[in-house]
């Protein structure tokens, strides 16, 4: 009883703290006059995506289209894509030195991804101290020929590094309580309580930076197929439940057991393949379970390239939000499940296409979109809860033990046209 009380008190305090942080950041941004950048005078444009694999997968189509748009609108600036050792293999093929596009790897330490509350507080305090000193020294003077676009979740160390090196104009979609270092920010934060998808936030930032009308957004929406690598000629069959993800994000094992059984019973004519990540931790548990006969527990022995080819041949795939499902959700009909990730941010980018939102029991919601011309289904599910923290700190997976399989089954039926 006491342990449960302490848990809910902790989550409540986290919720209050993040609300306060957003409010402070919002006030700081409101007090500043936003800057704009002259596209034709721009000399260097940094795109900072030096973080994780899943985030890079989501951002890559936008980066590709942004470069194309810039080059067709008179921008001759050198474009430097900042990557990490984790995602360089994904973004490296965007490099085009003849066209003035370079990929540069930024060194990262484990502290850059630290999510424990005490470490985050210390990191933000240090960031606040350094940015106040920078502001005191430089005031509002910027080298407006250089633009630094932080595409991540507030990559404080990298922002500071390039501020101190080149004093560029800094843009980003975040409002965190040290956001006074950003010269151009949105009135919402995609880290905490975003109202928009990540790509929508990027569109808003770029439009604000260059004082554009709706032409840039129209360009991105017209090329929505770039975000979905669906092969209409592939022969697809079966359902894949991808259970591999970082433990703190994942559903409880007993919940996965229930989902596997209920999906298998709902679709007796379909093979339901359960696939883990390359650790195969859940595989070793589930392979001993007496599941229905149409369930296949498959060991993951694939390379990353083989894994994506394998998933693309399923008629439908579902998994928890993370790098694994992000790798494959654009290749076939899919549903990804949000636990401790912000659902609005990481939902599939569908531009102006309609989204059908369905509410179900236990505060579970789904959003479903059909992507033309192949009517590909892109869906995501998330749970709303007063106690649910909005960032990855001390996640309690039991909060999601009541996952609503009936909602998932509805999405699968729509995907399979059954």
N, C-alpha and C positions, 0 to 999 in steps of 0.2 A: 504493500500500500504506500509506504513512504517512498520507495524507489519510483513508483509511478508518479507520485506527486512531484518529486524532484525533477523527473524527466519533463513533465508538462510545464513546470515552472521555468525550466531552462529554455524550452522552446518558446514559451511566451516572452521571456526576456530577449531572446534573439529576434523575435518578431518586432518588438518595440524598438530595439536598437537599430534594426535595419530601416524602420520607418523614420527614426530620428536622423539617421545618416542621409537618407534621400532628401529629407526636408532641408537639412543644412546645405547639402550640395545644390539643391534647387534655388535656395536663397542666394548662394554665391554666384551661380550662373546668371540669375536675374539682375544682379547688381552690375554685371559687366556688359559692355557694349560689344556684341558679336563682331568679329572681324570677317572680312571676305578676302578672297585671293583672286588676283588677275590671272586667268588661265594662260594668257599669252606670255606673261612675264615670268611664269613659274620656271625655275631652273632645275629643282630637284623635288621629287615626290616620293616620300617613304610610305610604304604600306606595311604596317606592323602586324604580322600574323605569326609571331615567333612563340607559339605555345603548343597546343596539342593536336593530335591527328584528327579527331572528329570535327573540331572547329575549323580546321583547314579544309576538310572535305566540303563542308557547308559553304565556306567563303570562296573557294576556288572558282566556281562559275562566275561569281560576281566580279572577282578580280580580273578575269579574262575579258569580260564584257566592258568593264571600266577602262581597261587599257585600250581596247578597240575604240570606244567612244572618245577618249581623250585624243587619240591620234587622228581621228576624223574631224576633230573640232579645234585644230590649230595648236594643240599642246605639244611642244617639242622637248619638254623637261625629261631629264633622266628619271626613270621609274625604278626604284629599288624596293624589292619585296624582301622584307626581313622574315626569316624562318627560324625554326629550331632544329636541333638534330633529330627530333622525333618526327617532324612532318616535312622535312626537306625533300624526301623521296616523292612526296605528293605534289609539291609546288615547283619542283625543279624544272619541269617541262614548260613552265611559263616564261622562263628566261629566253630572251631574244636580244642578244647584244647588238645585232645589226639595227634593231629597232629601238635601241636605248633602254632595254629592260634587263635588269640584273637581279639575281637571287643571292642574298647574303645571309649566312647563318649567324645568329646571335647566340653567344654562350649562355647557358641556363644552368641554374642549380636547383636542387630540390626545394629550396626555400621559396623559389618563384611560384611554386604550385602548392605551398603549404596552406592547409585549410583549417588547422586547429585554431580555435578562437584566440588563445593567448598569443600565438605567433602572428595572426592577422592583425591584432591590435598593435603589437610592436612594429610590424611592417608599416601600417598606416601612420603611426606616430612619427616614424622616421621619415616617411614620405612627406608628411605635413611640415616637419621641421625644414627639410631640404627645399621644398617648394616656396616656403615663406622667405627663406634666405635668398633664393633665386629672384623672387619677385622684388625683394628689397633692393637687390643689386641692379636688376635690369628694368624694373618698372614694367611698362606695357610695350616697350620697344621690341620688335620682332623683325627677323629677316624674312620679309614676305615673299621672297623668291623661293623659299624652302617651305614645304608643307609636310607635316608628319601626321599620318592618319592611323590612330590606334584602333585596330579592328577587334582587339581582344577585350577581356573583362577588366580593364584597368591595369595594364602591365606597367606598374609604377616604376620599376627599375629601368626598363628600356626607355620609357618616356623621359625620365630624368636624364639618362645618358645622352640622348640626342638633344634635349633642351640645352644641356651644358656644353655640348660640342658645337652646335650650329645655331642655337636660338631660333628654331623654326616656329612658324605658326602651327599649333597643335590642334587637331580635331578628333573628336570621338563621340560615340553615342552614350557615354557613361555619365551618370551623376553619382559620384561617391563623395564622401565628405572632404576629400582633398582635391576636388575637381577644379579648384581655381587655377590649376596649371593648364587646363584646357581653354584655349582661346575660342573654340567653337564647340558647343555641346548641345544636346537636345534637352527638352524640358522633361524628359522621362529618362529613366535608367533601365537599360536592358538587363542589367545584373539583378536588380531587385524587383521592380514592379512594371515591367515593360508592357505597353499596350500593343506593341507591334512585333512582328517577326524580325529576326536579325537582319535579313536582307533589306526589309523595309526601313530599318534604322540606318543602314548604310546609304540607301537612296536619299533619305532625308538629310543626312550629314553632308553628302556630296552636293546636293542641291543648295544647301545653306552656305557651304564653303564658297562655291563659285557663283552664288546669287542667280541660280538658274530658274527658269519656269518649269513646266512639267515635261519638257522634252526628254530629259535624262530618264525620268521614271518611265515614260512611254517606251523608250528604247529598251530598257531592261525587261519590261513586261512583254514586249513584242518578241523577245528572244527567250521566253520562258522554257522552251524545249531544251535550252542549254543546261538547265538545272536538273534534267531528268534524262538519263542515258538508257532509255527503254528501247529494246530491240523488238520491233513488231514481228520479226521473222523467227524468233526463237520459239522452240517447242517447249511449253511449260506444263508442269503438272505437280500436284501435291502441295502441301502446306508445310512451311518451316517455322518452328518455334525456336528462335535463337536465344538461348539462356545465358550466354556468356557476356558478362559485364563486371565492372569493379564491384566488389562485394557490398560496399556501403550503399550502392545505388540499387542493387538487385532486389527482387521480390524474395520473400522467405521461401525456402525450399518446399515447405508444405503447400504453399500457394501455387508454385509451379506444378506440383503433383496434381493438384485439383484442376488447373487450367489444361494440362495435357490430357487428362481423362475426359474432361467435358468437351473439349474441342474434338477429340477422337470420336466420341459418341455422337456429336452433332453432325459429323461428316464421315460416316462409316465407309463410304466409297472412295475416300481420299486417303492417301498415305500421309500421316502426320510425322514428319521427321524432326527430332529434337537434336539440335546441334549446339555444342558448347564452344567456347573460345579455345585457344590452344593449350590452356591449362588443363582442360578436361576434368575439372574438379566435380562439376555436377554430373557429367557423363558417368563417372565412376559410381555415383550414387544411384542415378536413374536406371542404369543398365541392369540393376538388380530388382527393379520394380515390376510387379505384375500388371503392366498397362494393357489396354485393349490390343487386339491382334494387328490393328492397322497403324500402330505406333512403332516407329523405327528410331532407336537411340543410336545416333551416329557419332563415332569418334572423330574429332577434328584433327586431321593430319595434314591439312592444307597449308600451302603458302598463302600469303595475302592475295596474290593474283588468282590462285586456284580457288580460294574461298569465294571471291566475288563471282567467278564464273559459275561455281556450283550454285550459289544462291540465286543467280539470275535465271536459272532454269526451273525454279519453283513458281507456282501460280500466285503464291502469297507468302509473305514473311512477316513475322512479328517479333519484336525484341525490345529490351530496355534501352532508353536513350543513352548513347555512348558511341565511341569510335567504331565498334563493330557494326551496329545497325546503320550508322551514318554512311559506312562504306557501301552498303548494299540497298538501302531503301529507295534509291532512285532507279534501280535496275528492274524492279518488278512491282506488283501491287504490294503495299506495305502498311503496317501500322507500328508506330513506335510508342512506347509507354514511358511517360514521365513520372519519376518518383521525386528525386531531390533536385531535378533540373527545372528551370523556369519554362513552363509549357508554351507560352506565347512566343517566347524568343526562338525556341528550337523547332517550332512547327515548320512543316514544309513550306517553302516559298511558292505561292500560287498567284501572285500578282493581283489582277482584278477578277480572277475567277471566283465563282461563288463557293462558299464553304458551308457545309451543313453541320450544325452543332446539335448534339443530342445529349440530354441529361439523363442519368440513370440512377439506380439506387446507390446509397452510401457515398453520395457526392462525387461519383465518377462521371466524367464527361468525355465525349469524343468529338473530334472535328474531322470531317471527311471532305476531300476535294477530288474531282475528276479532272485529269490533265489531258487536254486534246493534243494530237488528233487520235490517240490510241485509247482514250478513256481510262488511262491508268489511275488507280486509286492510291491516293496518298492520305493517310489518316494518322492521327495521334490521339492517345488517351491520357488523361491526367486526373488526379483527384484534388478536389478543393477541400481545405481544412483550415480552421482558424489556427490550429497549432503548427501547421506545416511551415518549417523554415524555408526561406527563399534562397538559400545558398548552401553549399555542401559542407555543413558543419555538423558533426556528431549525428549523422542520420540514423533514425530508428526505423528499420525496415518493417517492423510490425505495424506501423501506421498504414501499410499498404496490403496487409494480409487479407482484407476484404475485397480484393480486386474483382471486378464485375465481369466474369467471363461471358455473360449474355451479351454485353455490349460489343466485346471482341468478336463473338460469333456473328453478330449482325454485320460487322464490317467485312468479315471473311465471306459471308453470303453475297454481299454486294460485289466484292472483288471477283468472286467465281461466277457471278451472274446466275446464282441459284436462289 
